[in-house]
Amino acid sequence: MTKFSREFGLRLVLEVEGGQSLTSVARRYGVGRTTLQNWFLRYQAGGMEQLIATNQHYTQEFKLQASQWFILCSSSR
């Protein structure tokens, strides 16, 4: 399993937030789409602090957003 730096993850998340698709950013940097999606969801749920947190405690709201995102992405395939 490859570990990525927090700075690297943030850079990719900011590209997605800037309008790039998850798939294109993940491919460009050789990161799994699901990994990038998880980083992006964490960032959306709590900003940079949530993204770089080492001990992850997911809020109920985050879990709901992640489930909705998964359903949305699964139905578009």
Helices and strands as residue ranges (DSSP letters): H 6-17, H 22-29, H 33-52, H 60-75
